[in-house]
Each structure stands twice: as C-alpha cells, then as structure tokens.
Amino acid sequence: MMCLKNSDITSSNKFGSYLLAPTDKEMTTMLKLRLARMILIVLMLVLTVASLAAPVMAEGSAVYVIAVDGEITPAMASFLERSLEQAAEAGADGILIEISTLGGRVDAAISMRDAIFASTVPVAVYISDRAISAGALISIAADKIIMAPGSHIGAAEPIPNDPKSVAYVSGEFRATAERTGRNPQVAMAMADRSVVIEGLVAADQILDMTANEAAEQGYADFLAASRSEALQFLGWAKSPQIEVKPDFRFQIAQFLTSYEVASILLTLGLLALLVEFFTPGFGAPGLVGIICLVLYFASGFLAGYTEWWSVLIFLAGLVLLLIELAVPGFGIFGIAGFAAIAAGVIFAAPSPALGARTLLIALVVLIIAVPVFLKVFGKSRFVRRFVLATAETSDRGYVHAPPQNELVGLSGKTLTVLRPAGSVLLEGKRVDALAEGEFIDKGVMVKVIRVEGTKVVVAEDGR
C-alpha cells in the first residue's frame, strides 16, 4: 500500500494522493531509454572484442607447423580451420600438425577432420606422445602420420557408449580411414569394442596402438624422435618453418566457450539485466549483465564459430521488447522479442544443440534463483538498496493515504493506454488509475467504479 508523509497530504486537493507516482508514459520512457542504452553498450563492446579475432599470418613458401595441444574443443577446431586456410592462402609447401591430446568433443574433432580434408596443401600429423579419442580421428585424416617412439593412438570409445553413439563414431572413423587409404577395421576398433582383429585387439576391448603397432597396421608412415626427423622424412626439411600456436585470444576463447563457463555467463547476464531493468538508475547489476553477455558472444568471435547474424538477432529481440513497452497490443512484440533473444543465444553457440542446452540451464537457474534470492536476501541491507524495502511506518513520518470514495462515479478520459495501469483525466486533474478487465486505449471515456485504498479502478463509460 502506498503511504504518504504528513507534509504531503493536502486536504483541499482530493487528487493530491494520486499525483506522486511516475506516470505510465514516464515509466515507459525510462524503460525504453534504459533498454536502448544496454543495446548500444552491448553492440559496441562486442564490436571491440570481435575486432581482435582475426590474426594475420606471414606469407611465403614455407612449412606451417600447427600445434594442437590439449582438449579438442570448438575453439580448437576454429583455430585449426583458420590456420589451415591461412597456410593455403600463403602458398605453404606443406602443413605439419603436431598433436598431443587426450581427446575432447566429437563434433569439434569432425570439424577438424573436415578442415584437413578440405585443405589444398598436403597435411601430415606428428604425434609427439598421444593422439587419444578425438585426436585419433584427426590424425587418421592426414595424408601422412608420423609418430614418436613411445607414443600411442586410439582409445576413441564415445561417452556415453550407447549403441547409437558407438555406431555413429565408429562410422566416422571407418569413413575417414577409407578416404585416406587405411584399414577401416582398425579405425573402427578404436571406437567399437565389438570389433575383433586377431593378434591386435580382443573382444570387448578398445584398440589403442603403440607407435610400433601403428606402423605395422599402416597407421604410422614413419617413426621420428623429433620434428626435424619428421620434416626430413616428408621432404620439407629445407623449407622455412612457420610455427602457429594458440595465442591469448585462443586461450580466452578456450576458457569462455567451455560448456560450464558459457552457462554461467548466460545465466548471470540474464539475471543481472533483469535486476537492472526493474531498479532505478544504472548500477552494478547492469554492468555485470552487459559484461557477461558480451563475453558470451565475443568468445564465439574469438573462437571463430559465431556469426554476426546471431548477435543481430539477439539485439533485434531487445528492440522488439522495447517496442512492446511503447506500443499497445497483445504481447506479440514481446513474444517475438523473447523468441529472437533465445535464437540469438542458441545460434551463437558452437552448435544449436549445445546452445539450446545452455539456454535451458540458464532459464531453469533463473526460475529457481529469482524467488530464492528474494526470499533469502529480500530483507538484507544490500537488497533493500535496490528494491526500496524500507518500512513506511508511522514513527518514520508516514500515514496511510485517506480513502477517496468521492471519486467514485466521476467520468473522464484516458491520457495513456491502461495496461492495466495508466493515467486518466478527471475534472481537469491527471490521476493514476487501473483498468478493470481488458486494456483500455488512449482517449477513451471512462468512469471510476470503485476506489480500493490508493487504487482508482475505472471502466469504459457506457453512456
């Protein structure tokens, strides 16, 4: 219930109690300005970060040595794809991928495999210690495989290892081996424990080959103790070497694009903007929300898989919400806005499926976090600063606004759309009112049907 200080009550003005709250138009204007400001800030920051996402590599005839070290992720896949393209554009003599990995995402490995297949420059792989799981698929895609003594390749059973997943992954291994002229049964045995190869892998075992075993099966073309020996075997020893290693952009993208971090960024971003949107001024929640969303989208640019159109769809969703606040209707713009925001988030992810899971986690956390936050921290000093929760008691100088029953029966005209709150003109005075039932458009004659405390309830005047 709205309360007024003693000094604010004017007995001679029966409308005085209703002139303190911001009008519907003023509230709409403030919300529009706040949302527009957030859109502009997000766009500017994403543009700034995205401008760092395109490193330039040297040109000239040389051998490009590309390091694939660590987990196979969408960021790693984008790094390899860019490196292969730039090596081809520079007219490289050859590409040597130095690989050391325990595996990673299947979709990222397939993207890297496809990029190797698409390369117009000869590609060889040097396994310095291990090419496990996803790393094995990448290695099999190369024209030549060179392994260091003591290294190994294989162990690519998918997780989960249900029949459908096993069939899919083993099929990718088989197709890759067939394309590069290697024994497809050996490749399948790396992912499917039902494949038996006499003298190599028994039933119910996953194949993981040492360098010597790989050489016997045609999965290692040469054993080399060093890169120089590998280059000598390939005939590239006399060519200049250009080393391509992940830089700070990749390290940032690798961290931010992980499933867990992306979910946290999106959840915090949406929650913080929700808090900021319904609190006065621009403060910490808005800043945190903008930073989190910028990191969510910009990390995709750094990794190389996010396209501009996904960001534009997200921003279009915010604009549609802005229109919903300004234009009366049945929520069409609001629904379209939320749908566009969801689409932008989903398609900014490495894959739509991953984006949908990330968004679902964020929404579930939001649904749980908002009521829990208000219940647990609603009375804290920190939260009261944002929600204006100071008790308005008589000892603080507040008294309840007196009933205004004399307003009942008065007729007037709506100054704004009542959705259901808005403003009406009664006897030359602007009064905040609530519509009963359906929304009432601007400029419609209405009548006060009742007063509930400080709420003036009106309905269309049927005269």
Beta strands, then each sheet from edge to edge (+ up, - down):
strand 1: 3-5
strand 2: 63-69
strand 3: 94-101
strand 4: 123-132
strand 5: 144-147
strand 6: 152-154
strand 7: 208-210
strand 8: 222-223
strand 9: 241-244
strand 10: 398-400
strand 11: 411-414
strand 12: 421-426
strand 13: 429-435
strand 14: 445-452
strand 15: 455-460
sheet 1: 1+ 10-
sheet 2: 7+ 6- 4- 3- 2- 9-
sheet 3: 7+ 6- 4- 5- 8-
sheet 4: 11+ 12- 13+ 15+ 14- 11+
end
